[in-house]
Every structure is written in structure tokens, then in C-alpha cells.
Amino acid sequence: MSSNVKQSPNGNNNSQELPSLAAPLNDQQLSQLQQASTNLSSNQLAWVSGYFWGLSQAGAPSALTPVASAVSTAAAAVPAGKLTIIFASQTGNAKGVAEELKEEASALGIDVELFDASDYKGKNLAKETHVIVVASTNGEGEAPDNAIELHEFLQSKKAPKLPNLKYGVIGLGDSSYEFFCQTGKDFDEYLGKLGATSFIDRIDCDVDYDAPAEEWRARALEVIKEDLASQPADVVTLPVATAAATVNYTKKNPYTATLLTSQKITGRDSGKDVRHVEIDLEGSGITYKPGDALGVWFENSSELVDALLSQVGLSGIESVDVDGESLSLRSALIKHYEITAANPQQVAQYAEISGSKKLEKLAADKDKLREYASNTQVLDVFKEKKAKLEAEQLLGLLRRLTPRLYSIASSQEEVDEEVHLTVGLVEYQAGEESRFGGASYFLSRGLEEGGEVKVFVENNNNFKLPENGDTPVIMVGPGTGIAPFRSFIQERDNQGDTGKNWLFFGDRTFTQDFLYQVEWQKYLKSGVLSRLDVAFSRDQHEKVYVQHRLLEQGEQVWQWLQEGAHIYVCGDANHMAKDVHNALIEIVKVHGGKEADQAEEFVNELRKAKRYQKDVY
């Protein structure tokens, strides 16, 4: 946060006493004034301030009692109800939906406030009239990091009864995963159990969430506006200073940047193709911080599009409508539809269309269906059994294209109007044919230097360096998980921070896969990087990973944590992040002398205090 002063969710700051200045009011009058203002919002207090000023110009009341009465009258003239929006977001999608909701509510004249879940005190729900929670789901049905405390609070005995609260929930998720929109479902359940009333049915949005979320928001705001309109009020319009118009580049309004370079940084004999990608932002005004992500809109490979069209018996010249624009089917597939990653619903639908016995059998088993879809591309699903499709039928099987988010691998303090990424090309064999990831192929091989790429910055407040530059940090980033730590070190170096920096890096081999090796050696020599521990899994008979290095250095890791160190983990969520998490608990048990449950609680408290942050995928 840029400020240490926080207001309560209703805009008040009533926990603070009025300043003890040499005021022309006695103690009793001050006490009456403070009591009278207790139930006013920030907008109402601003109105009353102007009201008092007007009275002073016309001759102020001789006693406070009429003034207190005027405060009460002003409060009664403004509706008490308002909309509070709370977002639980890991990568920024929920935050984006919440911000759009706030803008739409403001445009309708609704009194609205927006909160990051980590900044919202759960007990204040009892003071709210209307709340909308926009919640993404993290990992295996877990709440995002910024919502852990609120999520736990609503399940605790401390949670207030909420008989006067009306609420709505937007869940965001990916139906390819077992715990689809679980966090949204949790908030819906918890608020209902506390006595709150859902004024609109919860919506569970899949990866292509823009249209359903927009429709839901419109219906929700219609209900809220009608509710608040039932409390008549005189509206006082206060002058608002307008800032000069600036372009805000977002997911819906990306910046068209230029690719400067896409350089392979793994060795000739490496089994992986990892690229250092540099993108030019000159003149855009785009800013970012270490820990943020870059959203990249990509185009699909034309060769893959042609193979897909051939498989379903279409030419590609068929005319289709995309968002009111008439395009050829081929162009629509290149620019607007997801044709690499399959999903369970798609597999089940194609099973029905094609009559494939294999796919029908998979569709009957949710676990096997999910596993198959996550490991199979769209073209290979269609190859299970050939079926001729109409153009609209094909598009009906496909999700809309969504941008990919990449952890930023540079600090603007170092690179100015550029942004760097570390991109691992997704590549595997399907029989005798090669398959590639959509965005990674586009950035690695599909886009020429000087070519255009549409980008936007996704702020990630759940993965940030400590505000105090003296604080030590431990960074665990195997493979392309190294990306944000390159930005961390660049930032701390340029800022002249004195906190110690410890990096754990791992990959397959020292000679072929040591990403940014020369840079890390430079930082070690200069002292910016205090320690570097590496794990190259295939350089010895027994495989060694970063979690093993953590355990080997457990005593020192524990000592750094005792000194206030923050620990960061970036990379694979399914295996690495879990193994590192377990290693951290083991270190707390062994070197902190704690029982298993105490160690887990200690690590959980680190997360709540934002001293243990993860950027995993």
C-alpha cells in the first residue's frame, strides 16, 4: 500500500479522536460533534463540512445543539445504503472484474467502495447493506493469498451475524480443474450461514468469463440501484477535480508493443527451449513493479489452424461473426479462439458429436476426463474420430482466446521502457507430430523481431518485495520460475537496498540449463546476491531438487526467518511448490523445535503476514 492510513470500509475513520487543536469549542461541544458524526460516510462528512462553512459565512449557531441537529438532518438526507465490492484475486482477473463493476456502479450513481480482500476487516460486514464478492480460486480449491484471512474469519466464531446484509458472488475459475470456482462457492456458503441474503444467484465463470460476468453485473446493479432508490434522498454534488486523460492499457485495451528480441538461453544440447524475451514499451507510459505479470495476447500458428480445419472438413474461407465483425473462419481461429489446450466440456461435447467410444467412456469418468483434457490438444481430441463439422459448430466447441500471463523478469529501474520475460517453449510429441503451446510458440518462434505483440500489465500485490529494503529475502525459483527474482535483484541493486538476498535455483543440468548464469555470478561477486544454492537434477545419479537444497540449509533458512526474512516461491504449482512448502514446514519443525501442527501454523502465519508469497502456475 502507498499509505499507512486506512479507512474503515464505510469510509469512516471513527477510531481516531478529533485532533486536540485550539478549537473555539469546549470539550462537551467537541464530544457532541464527534458522537453526531459517528454514522456518517466520507461523502456525508464532506457535505457537512461545506454545510458548516456556509453557516459560518451567514453567522454560525450560538450553541452546538442546533449544529448536532444539522448533522443529523444531513445524515438523514443521504441514503445509508451503499455497495461494497471485495475482490479475492491471485493473478488479477478477479480484481479486473471488480474494478469494472465499480466503474459501472459509479456510472449509475451508486455509492460504491472497492476493497482488496486483504484490506477488508470481516467484522465490518455487519455495517454493510450490499456486498459483492468477486473471487478467484487458487490451487486445489484454496482461497487466493490476499483472501486467506477473510476466508478463515468467516468460518470462525468471531464472524458476526449478518441478517441485514444483501450479497452477491462472482466466482472465477477453470472448469478443467476439480475444484472449479471453489472459493466463490465458499464465500456464498459462509455469508449465507451468517444470515445474509443473496439478492442474486451466484455465477461460476469459466476462463472465458467476460460476457457472462458482464451480464451478471448488469443484473446485480439493477437490483442494487432499485434497493437504494427506495431510500429517497437529496443528492448533493461536490466538485471533483479531473485529471488529464491518460491511456490505461488493460486486458480489454492492450498496448501494441514491439518485440525487440527472443533469444534462446538454454544450451544447444538442452532438452528445453527457454527464451529471454525483450519487448519495447517506449512511449506507452506503461509502468510495472517487480512481481507483476505481463499479459500477452497471442496469435495461433497458421499451420495448426490449417491442420484443424482439414481435420473437420472445412476450408477456412467460411464467413463467421465474431463480436459483430464478419471474418473468415481461418482468421477467427488465428486471432480469437483457443485451439491448443483442450477442456473437459469440449471433449464431452465432441464425444457426443463424433460418436467416439473412447471419448464417450472418458466423458463418463470425471477424473479421467479431466486428466485426458489437461494432457491433450484440441487437434488430437478431434483425431480420436473424424467428424465433419459446420463452421458455427466448430466455434461452438472452442473457448475464446485468453491472454497468457508471464512473470516479469526485469525492473524498470534497470531497463527503463522495456519489459523482459523468461519464456519456456511448451513442446511435446503426439505420435510423429510436434505440439506446441500457443503463446510460448508465438513468442519463441512465431513472432519476428520487430513484430507487434499486444500486451498489458497485471499488477500482483500478492508477490511483492518488502517495503523495507533492509529486510532479507529468500527466493526459490527453479526453471522459468527464476523470472521474477531477476526483477527482484535488479530492483534491489538499483535501489541500493542493504537487505541480504538468497537465491535457490534448480534445473536439469549445469552446462545446458543454468538460466542467467553470468548475471547471477556478477551479483554474487558484487555482493548484491548474498548466497546462491543450485540443484541440477540430472548431473548426478540421484536427482536433487530445490527442496533438497532448502532442507540441507535448513538451519540457516530458519535463522534468516528469525531475522525477519521474507520467502518467495515461483514456478510449478503441482509438484515443486508443494514440495518446497513441505520442506519449509520440516525446517520449522526440526530447527524451530515445533510440533507438526505448530509448524504448519507458523508457516500459515508467515503467509498471512505476507512474509511467505507464492507465484505458481
C-alpha positions in Angstrom: 0.0 0.0 0.0 1.2 3.5 -0.7 -0.2 4.9 2.5 -0.2 3.7 6.1 -3.6 5.4 6.8 -6.5 3.1 6.2 -10.2 3.9 6.4 -12.9 1.6 7.5 -15.0 0.0 4.7 -17.8 2.5 5.2 -15.4 5.4 4.7 -15.3 6.5 8.3 -12.2 6.9 10.4 -14.1 7.0 13.7 -11.5 5.1 15.7 -9.4 8.2 15.6 -10.2 11.1 18.1 -10.7 14.6 16.9 -7.4 16.5 17.0 -6.7 18.4 20.1 -6.2 21.8 18.4 -7.0 25.2 19.9 -10.6 24.9 18.7 -13.3 27.5 19.6 -15.5 24.7 21.0 -15.4 23.3 24.5 -15.0 19.6 25.4 -18.7 19.0 25.7 -19.3 20.5 22.2 -16.5 18.5 20.7 -17.9 15.3 22.2 -21.4 16.0 20.9 -20.0 16.7 17.4 -17.9 13.5 17.4 -20.9 11.5 18.5 -23.2 13.1 15.9 -20.8 12.3 13.1 -20.4 8.6 14.1 -22.7 7.2 11.4 -21.7 9.4 8.5 -19.8 8.2 5.5 -16.8 10.1 4.0 -19.1 11.7 1.4 -21.6 12.8 4.1 -18.8 14.2 6.2 -17.6 16.2 3.2 -21.1 17.6 2.6 -21.4 18.6 6.3 -18.1 20.3 6.2 -19.3 22.5 3.4 -22.6 23.0 5.2 -20.8 24.3 8.3 -18.7 26.6 6.2 -21.8 28.1 4.7 -23.2 28.6 8.2 -20.0 30.4 9.2 -20.5 32.9 6.4 -24.1 33.6 7.3 -23.5 33.6 11.1 -22.8 30.4 13.0 -25.2 28.9 15.5 -24.5 30.0 19.1 -24.5 26.6 20.6 -23.6 23.1 19.4 -27.0 21.5 19.9 -28.5 23.1 16.7 -25.3 22.1 14.9 -25.6 18.5 16.0 -29.2 18.6 14.8 -28.0 19.9 11.4 -25.6 16.9 11.3 -28.4 14.5 12.0 -30.6 16.2 9.3 -27.8 16.0 6.8 -27.2 12.3 7.6 -30.9 11.6 7.2 -30.9 13.3 3.8 -28.3 10.8 2.4 -29.1 7.1 2.0 -27.3 4.9 4.4 -27.1 2.1 1.9 -24.1 1.6 -0.4 -22.4 -1.2 -2.4 -19.1 -2.6 -1.2 -17.1 -4.7 -3.6 -14.4 -7.1 -2.3 -12.1 -9.0 -4.6 -10.1 -12.2 -3.9 -7.6 -12.4 -6.6 -4.4 -14.3 -7.3 -3.4 -13.3 -10.8 -5.6 -10.2 -11.3 -8.6 -11.5 -13.1 -11.0 -11.1 -10.1 -9.5 -7.6 -9.5 -10.2 -6.6 -13.1 -13.9 -7.8 -12.9 -14.3 -5.9 -9.6 -12.8 -2.7 -11.0 -15.2 -2.9 -13.9 -18.1 -3.4 -11.5 -17.1 -0.4 -9.5 -17.0 1.8 -12.6 -20.4 0.6 -13.8 -21.9 1.2 -10.3 -20.4 4.7 -10.2 -21.8 5.5 -13.6 -25.3 4.5 -12.3 -24.9 6.9 -9.3 -24.5 4.1 -6.8 -22.4 4.9 -3.7 -19.7 2.2 -4.0 -16.3 1.3 -2.5 -13.8 -1.3 -3.7 -11.5 -3.4 -1.4 -8.7 -5.9 -1.8 -9.8 -8.7 0.5 -6.5 -8.4 2.4 -7.5 -4.8 3.3 -11.1 -5.6 4.4 -11.9 -6.3 8.1 -14.5 -9.0 8.2 -16.3 -7.6 11.2 -17.3 -4.6 9.1 -19.7 -6.8 7.1 -22.2 -6.1 9.9 -22.2 -2.4 8.9 -22.8 -3.1 5.2 -26.1 -3.1 3.3 -24.9 -4.6 -0.1 -21.8 -6.6 -0.8 -20.5 -8.3 -3.9 -17.5 -10.7 -3.6 -15.5 -11.4 -6.8 -13.4 -14.5 -6.0 -10.9 -16.5 -8.0 -9.8 -19.9 -6.8 -6.2 -20.8 -6.2 -4.5 -24.2 -6.5 -6.7 -27.1 -5.3 -9.7 -25.2 -4.2 -7.8 -22.8 -2.0 -8.5 -19.1 -1.4 -6.1 -16.6 -3.1 -3.4 -15.4 -0.8 -5.0 -12.0 -0.4 -8.2 -13.6 0.9 -6.9 -16.2 3.3 -7.7 -14.2 6.4 -11.2 -13.1 5.4 -11.9 -16.7 4.2 -10.9 -18.1 7.6 -12.6 -15.3 9.6 -16.0 -16.0 8.0 -15.7 -19.6 9.2 -14.7 -18.6 12.8 -16.7 -17.9 15.9 -15.7 -14.2 15.6 -17.7 -13.8 12.4 -20.8 -11.5 13.0 -24.4 -12.4 12.3 -25.4 -10.7 9.1 -29.3 -10.5 9.0 -29.3 -7.1 7.3 -26.7 -7.8 4.6 -27.6 -8.5 1.0 -24.9 -10.0 -1.1 -23.8 -11.5 -4.4 -20.9 -13.6 -5.5 -19.0 -13.9 -8.8 -16.7 -17.0 -8.9 -13.9 -17.2 -11.4 -12.2 -20.4 -12.3 -11.2 -23.0 -14.8 -13.6 -26.0 -15.2 -10.6 -28.1 -16.2 -9.8 -28.3 -12.5 -11.6 -30.4 -10.0 -12.4 -27.6 -7.5 -14.0 -25.3 -10.0 -14.8 -21.8 -8.5 -14.5 -23.3 -5.0 -13.6 -20.0 -3.3 -16.7 -18.3 -4.8 -18.8 -21.2 -3.6 -17.2 -20.9 -0.1 -18.0 -17.2 0.3 -21.5 -17.8 -0.9 -21.9 -20.6 1.7 -20.3 -18.7 4.6 -22.3 -15.5 4.1 -25.5 -17.5 3.8 -24.8 -19.3 7.1 -24.2 -16.0 8.8 -27.7 -14.9 7.9 -27.0 -12.7 4.9 -29.4 -12.8 2.0 -28.3 -13.5 -1.6 -30.0 -10.8 -3.8 -28.8 -12.6 -6.9 -27.8 -16.2 -7.7 -24.0 -16.8 -7.6 -22.4 -17.2 -11.0 -19.4 -19.5 -11.6 -17.4 -18.3 -14.6 -15.1 -20.3 -16.7 -11.9 -19.0 -18.3 -13.9 -17.2 -21.0 -15.7 -15.1 -18.3 -16.1 -11.6 -19.9 -19.6 -11.9 -21.4 -21.3 -13.9 -18.5 -19.6 -11.6 -15.9 -20.8 -8.5 -17.7 -24.4 -9.8 -17.9 -24.4 -10.8 -14.2 -23.0 -7.3 -13.2 -25.8 -5.5 -15.1 -28.5 -7.6 -13.4 -26.9 -7.2 -10.0 -26.6 -3.4 -10.3 -30.2 -3.1 -11.5 -31.3 -4.8 -8.2 -29.0 -2.7 -6.0 -30.0 0.6 -7.7 -33.6 -0.2 -7.1 -32.9 -1.1 -3.5 -31.1 2.1 -2.7 -33.6 4.2 -4.6 -36.2 3.0 -2.2 -34.4 5.3 0.4 -35.2 8.8 -1.0 -32.6 11.4 -0.6 -31.4 14.8 -1.6 -28.3 14.4 -3.6 -25.5 17.0 -3.1 -23.0 17.1 -5.9 -19.5 18.2 -4.8 -17.0 19.5 -7.3 -14.5 16.8 -8.4 -11.0 17.7 -9.8 -10.5 16.0 -13.1 -7.1 14.7 -14.1 -5.7 14.9 -17.6 -6.8 12.0 -19.7 -4.3 9.2 -19.8 -4.5 5.9 -21.6 -4.9 2.9 -19.3 -3.8 -0.2 -21.1 -5.7 -3.3 -19.9 -6.7 -6.8 -20.9 -9.5 -5.2 -23.0 -7.4 -2.4 -24.2 -3.8 -3.8 -24.7 -0.8 -1.8 -25.9 0.6 -2.8 -29.3 4.3 -3.2 -28.4 7.3 -4.3 -30.5 9.3 -7.5 -30.0 13.0 -6.5 -29.6 14.5 -9.9 -29.1 13.7 -13.6 -28.4 17.0 -15.2 -27.5 17.4 -18.8 -26.6 19.3 -19.0 -23.2 19.4 -22.8 -22.8 22.4 -24.7 -24.4 22.5 -26.5 -27.7 22.1 -29.9 -26.1 19.4 -28.9 -23.6 16.1 -30.8 -23.7 14.3 -27.4 -23.3 14.0 -24.3 -25.3 13.9 -21.3 -22.9 13.9 -17.8 -24.3 14.8 -14.4 -22.9 12.3 -12.1 -24.4 12.6 -8.3 -24.6 9.6 -6.1 -25.5 9.7 -2.4 -26.3 7.3 -0.2 -24.3 8.7 3.2 -25.5 6.2 6.0 -25.4 3.4 3.9 -23.8 3.7 5.3 -20.3 3.3 1.7 -19.0 4.8 1.1 -15.6 5.3 -2.0 -13.6 6.8 -3.3 -10.3 8.9 -6.4 -9.6 6.4 -9.3 -9.0 3.9 -8.0 -11.6 3.0 -10.1 -14.7 2.7 -9.2 -18.3 -0.4 -10.2 -20.2 0.3 -11.3 -23.7 -2.4 -11.6 -26.4 -1.0 -14.1 -29.0 -2.0 -15.4 -32.4 -2.3 -19.1 -33.1 0.0 -20.9 -35.5 -1.4 -20.8 -39.0 -0.1 -24.3 -39.6 -2.1 -25.6 -36.6 -5.2 -23.7 -37.8 -4.9 -25.3 -41.3 -4.4 -28.8 -39.7 -7.5 -28.3 -37.6 -9.6 -27.1 -40.5 -8.6 -30.1 -42.6 -9.4 -32.5 -39.7 -13.0 -31.3 -39.5 -13.6 -30.8 -43.3 -13.7 -27.0 -43.5 -11.8 -24.7 -45.9 -11.4 -21.7 -43.7 -13.0 -19.2 -46.1 -16.4 -19.7 -44.4 -17.7 -16.4 -43.1 -18.3 -16.2 -39.3 -19.4 -13.4 -36.9 -17.1 -12.6 -34.1 -18.3 -9.8 -31.8 -20.3 -8.2 -34.5 -17.4 -8.4 -37.1 -17.6 -10.6 -40.1 -14.4 -12.7 -40.5 -13.2 -15.7 -42.4 -13.2 -18.8 -40.2 -9.4 -19.1 -40.7 -8.8 -15.6 -39.4 -11.1 -16.1 -36.5 -9.3 -19.2 -35.4 -5.9 -17.5 -35.6 -6.9 -14.4 -33.6 -9.9 -15.2 -31.4 -10.2 -18.9 -30.4 -8.3 -21.3 -28.2 -7.1 -24.2 -30.4 -4.3 -25.6 -28.3 -5.5 -26.5 -24.8 -8.5 -28.8 -24.7 -11.0 -28.8 -21.8 -13.4 -31.4 -20.3 -16.6 -29.9 -21.7 -15.2 -29.8 -25.2 -14.1 -33.4 -25.0 -17.6 -34.5 -23.8 -19.3 -32.5 -26.5 -17.1 -33.8 -29.3 -17.7 -37.4 -28.0 -21.4 -36.9 -28.5 -21.0 -35.3 -32.0 -18.4 -37.8 -33.2 -19.7 -40.9 -31.5 -16.2 -41.8 -30.4 -16.4 -44.8 -28.0 -13.1 -43.8 -26.4 -14.2 -40.3 -25.7 -17.7 -41.4 -24.5 -16.0 -43.7 -22.0 -13.8 -40.8 -20.8 -16.7 -38.5 -20.5 -18.4 -40.9 -18.1 -15.4 -40.6 -15.7 -14.8 -37.0 -14.5 -11.3 -37.7 -13.1 -10.1 -39.5 -16.2 -11.8 -36.9 -18.4 -10.0 -34.0 -16.6 -6.7 -35.8 -16.9 -7.1 -36.5 -20.6 -8.2 -32.9 -21.4 -5.3 -31.4 -19.5 -2.8 -33.5 -21.4 -4.3 -33.4 -24.9 -4.5 -30.6 -27.5 -7.7 -29.8 -29.4 -6.5 -31.3 -32.7 -5.7 -34.6 -31.0 -9.2 -34.8 -29.5 -10.6 -34.4 -32.9 -8.3 -37.1 -34.3 -9.8 -39.6 -31.9 -12.6 -40.0 -34.5 -13.0 -37.9 -37.6 -16.3 -35.9 -37.9 -17.3 -33.2 -40.4 -18.3 -30.0 -38.7 -20.1 -26.8 -39.8 -18.2 -23.6 -39.1 -20.5 -22.5 -36.3 -20.4 -26.0 -34.9 -16.6 -25.9 -34.7 -16.6 -22.5 -33.0 -19.2 -23.7 -30.5 -16.7 -26.4 -29.4 -14.0 -23.8 -28.8 -13.3 -21.4 -26.0 -12.4 -17.8 -26.8 -8.7 -17.0 -26.8 -7.5 -15.6 -23.5 -4.1 -13.8 -22.9 -1.3 -15.7 -21.1 0.3 -14.1 -18.1 4.1 -14.2 -17.7 6.0 -13.2 -14.6 8.0 -10.1 -15.5 11.8 -10.7 -15.4 13.0 -7.1 -15.3 13.0 -4.0 -13.1 12.2 -0.7 -14.8 14.9 0.8 -12.7 17.3 -1.3 -14.8 15.6 -1.5 -18.3 13.5 1.7 -18.4 10.9 1.5 -21.2 11.3 -2.2 -21.8 9.9 -5.3 -20.2 11.7 -8.7 -20.1 10.2 -12.2 -19.9 11.6 -15.7 -19.4 9.6 -18.0 -21.7 9.8 -21.8 -21.8 8.5 -23.2 -25.1 5.9 -25.8 -24.4 6.7 -28.7 -26.8 6.0 -32.4 -26.9 5.4 -35.2 -29.4 1.9 -36.5 -30.3 2.8 -39.6 -32.3 5.1 -38.4 -35.1 3.9 -34.8 -34.9 5.1 -32.0 -32.6 2.7 -30.0 -30.5 3.4 -26.5 -29.1 1.9 -24.2 -26.6 0.0 -21.3 -28.2 1.6 -18.2 -26.5 5.1 -19.8 -25.9 5.3 -20.7 -29.6 4.2 -17.2 -30.7 6.9 -15.5 -28.5 9.6 -18.1 -29.2 9.2 -18.9 -32.9 6.1 -17.3 -34.4 6.9 -13.6 -34.0 9.8 -12.0 -35.9 11.9 -9.3 -34.1 10.2 -6.0 -34.8 6.9 -7.8 -34.9 3.9 -6.5 -33.0 2.5 -8.0 -29.8 -0.4 -6.8 -27.7 0.4 -6.6 -24.0 -0.8 -5.2 -20.7 0.5 -5.2 -17.1 -1.3 -7.3 -14.5 -0.3 -6.0 -11.0 0.3 -8.7 -8.4 0.1 -7.3 -4.9 0.5 -10.8 -3.5 4.1 -11.1 -4.8 6.0 -8.0 -3.8 9.3 -7.2 -2.2 9.2 -6.0 1.4 8.8 -2.2 1.7 11.9 -2.1 3.9 15.0 -2.6 1.8 16.9 -3.8 4.8 14.7 -6.9 5.0 16.4 -10.2 4.0 14.7 -12.2 1.2 14.9 -15.9 0.3 13.9 -16.7 -3.3 13.1 -20.2 -4.6 12.7 -20.3 -8.4 13.6 -23.4 -10.4 13.4 -23.3 -14.2 11.5 -20.3 -15.6 10.4 -19.6 -12.0 13.6 -17.6 -11.9 11.9 -14.8 -13.8 10.6 -12.5 -11.0 13.7 -13.0 -9.0 15.8 -11.4 -11.8 13.5 -8.4 -11.4 13.8 -8.5 -7.6 17.6 -8.4 -7.7 17.7 -5.7 -10.4 15.4 -3.6 -8.3 17.3 -4.1 -5.0 20.6 -3.4 -6.7 19.3 -0.1 -8.3 17.6 1.0 -5.1 20.7 0.4 -3.1 18.8 -1.9 -0.7 21.0 -3.4 2.0 18.9 -6.5 2.8 20.5 -9.9 2.2 19.4 -11.9 -0.8 19.5 -15.7 -1.0 18.6 -17.5 -4.2 17.7 -21.2 -4.7 17.7 -22.2 -8.4 17.3 -25.6 -10.0 17.0 -27.1 -13.4 18.2 -30.2 -15.3 21.9 -29.7 -16.0 24.6 -27.1 -15.0 26.1 -26.8 -18.5 22.8 -26.5 -20.5 20.1 -25.1 -18.2 21.7 -22.6 -15.8 19.5 -19.6 -16.8 21.1 -16.2 -16.5 24.3 -17.8 -15.0 26.6 -14.9 -15.9 24.2 -12.4 -14.3 24.0 -14.4 -11.0 27.8 -14.7 -10.9 28.1 -11.0 -11.3 25.6 -10.3 -8.5 27.4 -12.8 -6.2 30.8 -11.1 -6.9 29.3 -7.6 -6.2 27.6 -8.8 -3.0 24.1 -7.9 -4.2 23.4 -11.7 -4.1 24.4 -12.9 -0.7 24.0 -16.7 -1.3 23.3 -18.9 -4.2 22.3 -22.6 -3.9 21.7 -24.6 -7.0 20.2 -28.0 -7.7 20.8 -29.6 -11.1 18.7 -32.8 -11.1 20.4 -34.7 -13.8 24.0 -34.0 -13.0 24.3 -36.9 -10.6 22.8 -40.4 -10.2 20.3 -39.4 -7.6 18.0 -36.5 -8.6 18.4 -33.3 -6.5 15.8 -30.5 -6.4 15.5 -27.1 -4.8 13.5 -28.6 -1.8 16.5 -30.8 -1.0 18.8 -27.8 -1.0 16.4 -26.0 1.3 16.5 -28.9 3.7 20.3 -29.1 3.6 20.5 -25.4 4.5 17.6 -25.7 7.0 19.4 -24.3 10.0 20.4 -21.1 8.0 17.0 -20.8 6.5 15.5 -20.9 10.0 18.0 -18.3 11.1 17.1 -16.0 8.3 13.4 -16.4 9.1 14.1 -15.5 12.7 15.8 -12.3 11.4 12.6 -11.4 9.6 13.3 -12.7 6.1 10.6 -12.9 3.5 10.5 -16.1 1.4 9.2 -16.3 -2.2 8.4 -19.3 -4.4 7.8 -19.1 -8.1 7.2 -21.9 -10.6 5.3 -25.2 -10.9 2.3 -25.4 -8.6 1.6 -29.2 -8.9 4.9 -30.6 -7.6 7.6 -28.1 -6.9 5.6 -25.6 -4.8 4.1 -28.4 -2.7 7.5 -30.0 -2.1 9.0 -26.6 -1.1 6.1 -25.9 1.2 6.6 -29.3 2.9 10.3 -28.7 3.2 9.6 -25.3 4.8 7.3 -27.0 7.4 10.0 -29.6 8.1 12.6 -26.9 8.6 10.4 -25.2 11.2 9.8 -28.5 12.9 13.5 -29.5 13.1 15.2 -26.2 13.6 12.4 -24.3 15.3 11.7 -27.2 17.7 7.9 -27.2 16.9 5.4 -30.0 16.6 3.8 -30.7 13.2 0.7 -28.7 13.8 2.7 -25.8 15.3 5.0 -25.8 12.3 2.0 -25.6 9.9 0.5 -22.8 11.9 3.9 -20.9 11.9 4.1 -21.2 8.1 0.5 -20.2 7.7 1.2 -17.1 9.8 4.1 -16.2 7.5 1.6 -16.3 4.6 -0.9 -14.1 6.4 1.9 -11.6 7.3 2.9 -11.6 3.6 6.3 -13.0 4.5 5.7 -16.2 2.5 4.5 -15.4 -1.0 4.0 -17.7 -4.0 3.6 -17.1 -7.7 2.8 -20.5 -9.0 1.1 -21.9 -12.1 
